[in-house]
């Protein structure tokens, strides 16, 4: 199948239509779309301007000084097979639990080529991925997954929830299995060859390059897509088939990359699913995280059932930055409460405390502008209905940190809270809810058409 690479939207649409018509079709002529100059230029401008450079030291701005010449030279190398992937520089970023998350910093040209490849492959895999998969997909955001989960618990027969997480997922992906999965749909040998190049490029750490037969580096442009492809075949298709063949009650699934939540009507279904899932994942070099995988009683009847058995309140679970809680409305009706995870909020406040110390002698308007951006970003993500108190708490603690930072600027002129409140009212945005309640009408559908399927 070959599309007109001089008209990118039409070319991608033709690829999508061909992939959609025949789910068993293996596409053979795709690589010319990747090295198309317009496609590479679009990929370049979609990258972050201030991202850290890779092992070659090339930055976005420097590369853009002779953009057309650099892109033409890159396209020629991609076309004739002279392109060579460079090692990924490994760095670490702190996690909320105090551990370090490995992050791969890819060189700029690898990012451009990978981003162009991802756009072509998305046209194929977006026709294959199931509806309950939300992570790192075009036009799908974390809040879409949160709303789908909220709708499933509120409208479906959910009495038990399996909160699951795969241990070290990105580092455990088997290259051998991943290549087999990709070959189900991709028959263009040049695409397969370059994916292998990126997988086998190696990781540069402490001056030494290591090559592994497992894992994809977090931070690469193509890594999220490859991770989704892997779990599509390993988890999604298997789970969808399992609930059709083995479940006695309703089963609802929401997955965001390697973090997924499964709701069950019956406990016996949940326990059997968990046991079968553990065994199934081992075949593909994966295992569930023991500390982050839990089966809890959760849903509209959980509190009543536990009270009749002399047990405490229903458990809670975390998903995409929110703790999910069995709550009630003012009228006593069941509802799912979503609160900011306390551990993450404390970690963010610690980051802000350190940054405020670093900016201690910056002018007040400059620091104010930065804090405003931080708070607005926090509200845009965590501003869901029912989370007002957590937003207010975050705003209060940020104000206190700023107040303490301003006090350190001078030992002679003391700042009182009356003046501080005027600064807060002038510069810091007030907490606000940015997201409406999910439209439950779209989730009240038949079992076969549910959007969380």
Secondary structure, 3 states (H helix, E strand, C coil): CCCCCCCHHHHHHHHHHHHHHCCCCCECCCHHHHCCHHHHHHHHHCCCCCCCCCCCCCCHHHHHCCHHHHHHHHHHHHHHCCCCCCCEEEEEEECCCCCEEEEEECCHHHHHHHHHHHHHHHHHHCCCCCCCECCCECCECHHHHHHHHHHHHHHCCCCEEEEEEECCHHHHCEHHHHHHHHHCCECCHHHHHHHHHHHCCCEEECCEEECCCECCCCCCCCHHHHHHHHHHHHHHHHHHHHHHHCCCCCEEEEEECCEEEEEECCHHHHHHHHHHHHHHHHCCCCCECCCCCEEEECCCCHHHHHHHCCCCCCCCEEECCEEEEEEECCCCCEEEEEEECHHHHHHHHHHHHHHHHHCCCCCHHHHHHHHHHHHHHHHHHHCCCCCHHHHHHHHHHHHHHHHHHHHCCCCCCCCCHHHHHHHHHHHCCCCCCCCCCCCHHHCCCCHHHCCCC
